[in-house]
Amino acid sequence: QVQLVESGGGLVQAGGSLRLSCAASGRTFSSYVMGWFRQAPGKVREFVATISGSGSSTYYLESVNGRFTISRDNAKNAVFLQMNSLKPEDTAVYYCAAKSASSGIYDYWGQGTQVTVSS
């Protein structure tokens, strides 16, 4: 079992930055692929970024590539999402998720943190 708790959301002006954090429980954190997803009002949840267990491989939603950076600290059981050059369309609830190596889907989800970007 993995429990995930996000933090770092808030209100920021367009062009600003925020850093989201996700604290994970468990002793095998490095074995999990971690991801960030978001859900805007009235829209389906969408993938934002993912990072491999070792942190050596990352992948991004095209619209955030070059603006957002996902990273992890396995010693601290944490994953981060640095968001720069934020746009109003980035407004959403952001969720942290974990996927075990043997699973094809993200098995564990956090409660989400609100990010609001004003124009």
N, C-alpha and C positions, 0 to 999 in steps of 0.2 A: 504494500500500500504506500502511496505517496500523497502527501497533503501539500497543496500549493497555496501560497498567500501572496497576492500582488500588492504593490504600493508604488507611490510616485506619481499618480495621476493628478490632474488639476486643470486649471484654466490658464491658457497662455495665448498671447496675441500671435497672429499669423507671422511666420518668419522666426518665431522663437523656438526654444528647445525644451524637452523634458526627458528625464531618464526614468524608465520604469524598472522596478526590481521585482523579482519573484523568488521568495524563499521556499525551499523544499525540505520536507522531512525525509527520513530514510537514510540508510547506510550505503545504498547502491546508486546514488544520484548519477554518478558518471556513466552508468550503464543505460541511461535514458536519453533518447533524443528529446530535445525540448523545443517548444514552438510558442510563438505569439500569434494570437488571432484577434480579430476585432469585429464588433457588431454595432453598426449605426442604427438609429431609430428607423424602423420600417424596412430594414434590409436584413438579408441573411448574414450569418457569421462568415467571415472570410479569413483565409490564411494571410499572415503578414510576413513571418520569417521563421526559419528553423535552424537549429544548430545541432551538430552531431555530439555524441557523448564526450569525445575528446576535445571538442571545440575546433577541430581542424577544418570542418566543412560547414558552410552556411548557404542559405538560399533565401531569396526575397521575392515578395510580390513586386511585380515590375514597377508599379507606381510609387513604391517607397525605396527602391534600389538607388543607392547613392545618397539618400537622406537618412535612412535608419540603419543602425548597426546592432546586431544581436551578438551577445558574448555571454560567457559563463565562467564561474569560479567554482570548480568542483570541490575545492578545499572548504568552501563556505556554503556548499549546497545552494547556489544561487545562479540565476540567469537574469540577464539585463537586456533592455531595449533602449538604446540611445536614439532619440528622435530629434533631428535637426530640421530646420527650414520647414516647420510645420505649416500645414494648410488647413483651411476650414473643413475640407473634405476628409481630413484625418480624424475629425471628431467622431468618437465612438467609445464604447466600453471595450477595454483591452483585456484579453484573457491569456493567462499562461497555461500551457498544457504539456503533459509528459507522455511519451510513448516508449514502451519497453521494446527491446530489440526483437522480441518474438511476436510483437503485435503489429498489425497493419494499420491500426488506428490509434488516435490519441486516447489513452485510457483514463487519464486523470486531468482534472481541470480546476483552476482557481475560481474565486468568486467574481473576479473582474475588478477593474479600476477605471474610473471615468476620465477620459481625456476630452477636453473641450477647447477648440481653437477658434478664437474670435477673429473676425475680419477687420 
